[in-house]
Amino acid sequence: MRKILLAPLCALVTVGVAACSPSGPEPTNPELAPRGTTMTKVKPTKQDLTTKLSIAGKVEMNPTFGLVAPAAGQVRFFDVPAPNGTPTKPIRVATVWKDQTPNYVEAPAGSTFSGRLVDDKASVTAGMPIASAKHVGYAIVGDIDGQQAYKISGALTDVTVQIKNGPGPFPCTVLGTIAALPQGTIPEKPPVTQDNKDGEKKDQPQQQPQQQQQPSSSTGLRIVCTAPGDVQMINGATASIEVTTGKAAQALVVPVEAVAGQQGKGKVDVIQPDGSRRTTDVVLGLTDGKVIEVKSGLTGDEELAVPGPNLPEGQQQGDQQQKPTGP
């Protein structure tokens, strides 16, 4: 009797378990579209494009900056005496001679000469730091890295600063170069001997001894700029420095997603009338992270595939790694 009752009970349990189990194949996650699949189409447009770079900075007192050679040639330094006060006029510190023509190097008003960065009579190149100067008073200083340096080296005419919880934004005038500076040197004056002392004119008044000049210390890559005179400054206050690195009026632009490449040469996929894609070379310009300028390679009437071309890894890296051709 017990065996007869247990049999239906086992059958009911078996049926209940089967009813809870899903019928058919297990559901799977939807697959992503294959790489290179055209998701949408875009057409190039024209717009004014401005690219900017932000740098963290702070307010400093008496920062050092570099003076560069205005031309390639041979540098000859002047003996610059220590000032008795803050100079109100530019101070001529060196001359770079090129083709028997002098090219003067001056420390701007409001700054003092603080060191030679190269030897006297050295051959220098245009834009090379050859002397250092010290700004008297407050300035904004921001440290930069090598990649930022190449982006802003030729774009130091449009700089804006915002002091955290303070004044701004306001225009900031850049002093000198952003290049890293070696330690400056200031040659000592020749000692006064009895011979040259006797050779002085008796009616010439004796010069007062001047204070000892301290040569500048080495610096890293950085930008130094001064604020307008009515901006209140506090030494050590943090600031944000914004440098406009490029401007283009009515540039032909496309979304960055439609382009393979970021600088210089790139590629886009132009959609043909039959729906196929034709990879086209383009020359790229400025980008703000959303759109990128196409300098040449497109007329502006094309339809482009988004995302852009799926280039092989070797082409994405500029074909820097070549496959061996030997056995």
Residue pairs with C-beta under 8 A, 6 or more apart in sequence:
33 39
35 310
36 307
36 309
36 310
38 269
38 271
38 277
38 305
38 306
39 306
39 307
40 306
41 271
41 303
41 304
41 305
41 306
42 254
42 255
42 258
42 303
42 304
42 306
43 300
43 301
43 302
43 303
43 304
44 252
44 253
44 254
44 294
44 298
44 300
44 302
44 304
45 252
45 253
45 254
45 300
46 250
46 251
46 252
46 253
46 300
47 250
47 251
47 253
47 291
48 247
48 248
48 249
48 250
48 251
49 246
49 247
49 248
49 251
49 253
49 286
49 288
49 291
49 293
50 244
50 246
50 247
50 248
50 286
50 288
51 244
51 245
51 246
51 247
51 286
51 287
51 288
52 242
52 243
52 244
52 245
52 288
53 148
53 151
53 152
53 242
53 243
53 245
54 240
54 241
54 242
54 243
55 142
55 143
55 144
55 148
55 223
55 240
55 241
55 242
55 243
56 142
56 143
56 238
56 239
56 240
56 241
57 140
57 141
57 142
57 143
57 161
57 223
57 238
57 239
57 240
57 241
58 140
58 141
58 142
58 236
58 237
58 238
58 239
59 138
59 139
59 140
59 141
59 163
59 233
59 234
59 235
59 236
59 237
59 239
60 138
60 139
60 140
60 141
60 235
60 236
61 137
61 138
61 139
61 235
62 134
62 135
62 136
62 137
63 134
63 135
63 139
63 141
63 224
64 114
64 132
64 133
64 134
64 135
64 181
64 184
64 216
64 217
64 219
64 224
65 111
65 132
65 133
65 134
65 135
65 175
65 176
65 177
65 224
66 117
66 129
66 131
66 132
66 133
66 176
66 177
66 179
66 181
66 219
67 93
67 94
67 105
67 106
67 107
67 129
67 130
67 131
67 132
67 133
67 176
67 177
68 105
68 126
68 127
68 128
68 129
68 130
68 176
68 177
68 179
69 75
69 96
69 103
69 105
69 124
69 125
69 126
69 127
69 128
69 130
70 96
70 103
70 104
70 105
70 126
71 96
71 98
71 103
71 126
72 96
72 98
72 123
72 124
72 125
72 126
73 96
73 97
73 98
73 99
73 103
73 123
73 124
74 96
74 97
74 98
74 121
74 122
74 123
74 124
75 94
75 95
75 96
75 97
75 105
75 118
75 120
75 121
75 122
75 123
75 124
75 130
76 94
76 95
76 96
76 97
76 120
76 121
77 93
77 94
77 116
77 120
77 131
78 92
78 93
78 94
78 95
79 187
79 189
80 91
80 93
80 113
81 210
82 112
82 210
82 211
82 212
82 213
83 91
83 112
84 210
86 110
86 112
86 136
87 107
87 109
87 110
87 111
87 112
88 109
88 110
89 109
90 106
90 107
90 108
90 109
91 106
91 107
91 111
91 112
91 113
92 104
92 105
92 106
93 105
93 106
93 107
93 113
93 131
93 133
94 104
94 105
94 116
94 130
94 131
95 102
95 103
95 104
95 105
96 102
96 103
96 104
96 105
96 124
96 130
97 103
105 130
105 131
107 113
107 131
107 133
108 133
108 175
110 135
110 136
110 137
111 133
111 134
111 135
111 136
111 175
112 133
112 134
112 136
113 131
113 132
113 133
113 213
114 132
114 133
114 134
114 184
114 186
114 213
114 214
114 215
114 216
115 131
115 132
115 183
115 184
115 185
115 186
115 215
115 216
116 130
116 131
116 184
116 185
116 186
116 187
117 129
117 130
117 131
117 132
117 181
117 182
117 184
117 185
118 124
118 128
118 130
122 130
124 130
127 177
129 176
129 177
129 179
129 181
131 184
132 181
132 184
132 216
133 175
133 176
134 216
135 175
135 224
135 226
137 226
138 226
138 227
138 233
138 235
139 175
139 224
139 225
139 226
139 227
140 161
140 172
140 224
140 225
140 226
140 227
140 239
140 241
141 222
141 223
141 224
142 222
142 223
142 239
142 241
143 220
143 221
143 222
144 152
144 178
144 221
144 222
144 223
145 221
146 221
148 221
149 178
149 179
149 221
151 245
152 178
152 223
152 243
152 245
153 178
155 243
155 244
155 245
155 246
156 174
156 178
156 223
156 243
157 174
158 243
158 244
159 171
159 172
159 173
159 174
159 223
159 225
159 241
159 242
159 243
159 244
160 168
160 169
160 170
160 171
160 172
160 241
160 242
160 244
161 168
161 169
161 170
161 171
161 172
161 225
161 227
161 239
161 240
161 241
161 242
162 168
162 169
162 170
162 239
162 240
162 242
163 233
163 237
163 238
163 239
164 237
164 238
164 239
164 240
166 232
166 234
166 237
166 239
167 227
167 231
167 232
168 231
168 239
169 242
170 227
170 228
170 231
171 228
172 225
172 226
172 227
172 241
173 225
173 226
174 223
174 224
174 225
175 224
175 225
175 226
176 224
178 221
178 222
178 223
179 221
180 218
180 219
180 220
180 221
180 222
181 216
181 218
181 219
182 218
183 215
183 216
183 217
183 218
184 215
184 216
184 217
185 215
186 213
186 214
186 215
223 241
223 243
225 241
227 233
246 285
246 286
247 286
248 285
248 286
248 293
251 285
251 286
251 293
252 293
252 294
252 295
252 298
252 300
253 291
253 292
253 293
253 294
254 268
254 291
254 292
254 294
254 298
254 304
255 290
255 291
255 292
255 306
256 262
256 287
256 289
256 290
256 291
256 292
257 306
257 307
257 308
258 268
258 269
258 304
258 305
258 306
258 307
258 308
259 266
259 267
259 268
259 282
259 284
259 292
259 294
259 308
260 266
260 267
260 268
260 308
260 309
260 310
260 311
260 316
261 267
261 284
262 284
262 287
262 292
263 284
264 283
264 284
265 281
265 282
265 283
265 284
266 281
266 282
266 283
266 284
266 292
267 279
267 280
267 281
267 282
267 308
267 309
267 311
268 279
268 280
268 282
268 294
268 297
268 298
268 304
268 305
268 308
268 309
269 277
269 278
269 279
269 280
269 304
269 305
269 308
269 309
270 277
270 278
270 279
270 280
270 298
270 302
270 303
270 304
270 305
271 277
271 278
271 302
271 303
271 304
271 305
272 278
277 305
277 309
279 309
280 297
280 298
280 302
281 297
282 294
282 295
282 296
282 297
282 298
283 294
283 295
283 296
283 297
284 292
284 293
284 294
284 295
285 292
285 293
285 294
285 295
286 292
286 293
287 293
314 320
314 321
314 322
314 323
